[in-house]
Amino acid sequence: MRYEITKKFKFEAGHRVWKQNLMAGKGAKLMGNEIPPNPCLNIHGHSYKLEVTVGSDTLNEQEMVIDFYHIKAALKDLIDNQIDHSFIIDKNDPLYPKFKEDFGFLKLFIVDFCPTAEAIAKFIYEFLEKKLEEAGLLEDIKIVSITVWETETGKATYKGEK
Ligand SMILES: Nc1nc2c(c(=O)[nH]1)N=C([C@H](O)[C@H](O)COP(=O)(O)OP(=O)(O)OP(=O)(O)O)CN2
């Protein structure tokens, strides 16, 4: 694509990576003999940063891929009203029933995946793709990538299926 634009967002949210198991998985052999804790099983929060990059081969009559305002508009309700200051919880998390019962009055953002940065990036990609499709813009405007910064040092990027 000839042109790409990026809009940044931020939101505060809590989560727990209930699937974290540092003794298993692809990276386990990279460790020494120490037995690590799985710190992300704990409930904790992040000041998330989000980078949304979309692109097009052509510019519109205003010399833009799309106005940043419209990218903000597409994501405003999701980010500002639904996710910001929520606790992101996977409905498959074994603690979910307890959470729903005891803390259902708090702002829970209920998802169907373990809320890693990778999975949140994919979720936001698919949300925005649906918005673009509903607006009939998908032919013209492609999502290049969605990047979720979980900490100052850790980010994940999702680029879609292609
Ligand atoms: N591939 C992924 N690994 C981890 C994720 C993730 O989303 N994708 N998430 C976590 C935790 O949520 C954790 O809070 C962040 O972990 P980490 O980057 O290790 O955090 P630190 O603050 O300890 O980072 P330092 O740079 O060492 O201070 C874990 N892993």
The ligand as an SDF file (V2000), in Angstrom:
LIG
                    3D

 30 31  0  0  0  0  0  0  0  0999 V2000
    3.6880  -12.7820   24.7980 N   0  0  0  0  0  0  0  0  0  0  0  0
    3.1400  -12.2500   25.9220 C   0  0  0  0  0  0  0  0  0  0  0  0
    3.7600  -12.4370   27.0920 N   0  0  0  0  0  0  0  0  0  0  0  0
    3.2240  -11.8960   28.2070 C   0  0  0  0  0  0  0  0  0  0  0  0
    2.0510  -11.1390   28.1530 C   0  0  0  0  0  0  0  0  0  0  0  0
    1.4060  -10.9700   26.8970 C   0  0  0  0  0  0  0  0  0  0  0  0
    0.3570  -10.3210   26.7750 O   0  0  0  0  0  0  0  0  0  0  0  0
    1.9830  -11.5380   25.8200 N   0  0  0  0  0  0  0  0  0  0  0  0
    1.5650  -10.5620   29.2860 N   0  0  0  0  0  0  0  0  0  0  0  0
    2.1660  -10.6730   30.4460 C   0  0  0  0  0  0  0  0  0  0  0  0
    1.6490   -9.9340   31.6670 C   0  0  0  0  0  0  0  0  0  0  0  0
    0.3930   -9.3320   31.4430 O   0  0  0  0  0  0  0  0  0  0  0  0
    2.6240   -8.9280   32.3020 C   0  0  0  0  0  0  0  0  0  0  0  0
    1.9580   -7.9690   33.1020 O   0  0  0  0  0  0  0  0  0  0  0  0
    3.5590   -8.2440   31.4150 C   0  0  0  0  0  0  0  0  0  0  0  0
    4.7340   -9.0000   31.5360 O   0  0  0  0  0  0  0  0  0  0  0  0
    6.2120   -8.4530   31.4650 P   0  0  0  0  0  0  0  0  0  0  0  0
    6.4460   -7.7640   30.1630 O   0  0  0  0  0  0  0  0  0  0  0  0
    7.0880   -9.5920   31.7990 O   0  0  0  0  0  0  0  0  0  0  0  0
    6.1490   -7.3470   32.6070 O   0  0  0  0  0  0  0  0  0  0  0  0
    7.2890   -6.7340   33.4880 P   0  0  0  0  0  0  0  0  0  0  0  0
    6.7330   -5.4840   34.0540 O   0  0  0  0  0  0  0  0  0  0  0  0
    7.7580   -7.7440   34.4590 O   0  0  0  0  0  0  0  0  0  0  0  0
    8.4050   -6.4030   32.4370 O   0  0  0  0  0  0  0  0  0  0  0  0
    9.8890   -5.8950   32.7050 P   0  0  0  0  0  0  0  0  0  0  0  0
   10.3190   -5.3030   31.3930 O   0  0  0  0  0  0  0  0  0  0  0  0
   10.6930   -7.1150   33.0520 O   0  0  0  0  0  0  0  0  0  0  0  0
    9.8370   -4.9100   33.8200 O   0  0  0  0  0  0  0  0  0  0  0  0
    3.3310  -11.5350   30.5970 C   0  0  0  0  0  0  0  0  0  0  0  0
    3.8400  -12.0740   29.3960 N   0  0  0  0  0  0  0  0  0  0  0  0
  1  2  1  0
  2  3  2  0
  2  8  1  0
  3  4  1  0
  4  5  2  0
  4 30  1  0
  5  6  1  0
  5  9  1  0
  6  7  2  0
  6  8  1  0
  9 10  2  0
 10 11  1  0
 10 29  1  0
 11 12  1  0
 11 13  1  0
 13 14  1  0
 13 15  1  0
 15 16  1  0
 16 17  1  0
 17 18  2  0
 17 19  1  0
 17 20  1  0
 20 21  1  0
 21 22  2  0
 21 23  1  0
 21 24  1  0
 24 25  1  0
 25 26  2  0
 25 27  1  0
 25 28  1  0
 29 30  1  0
M  END
$$$$
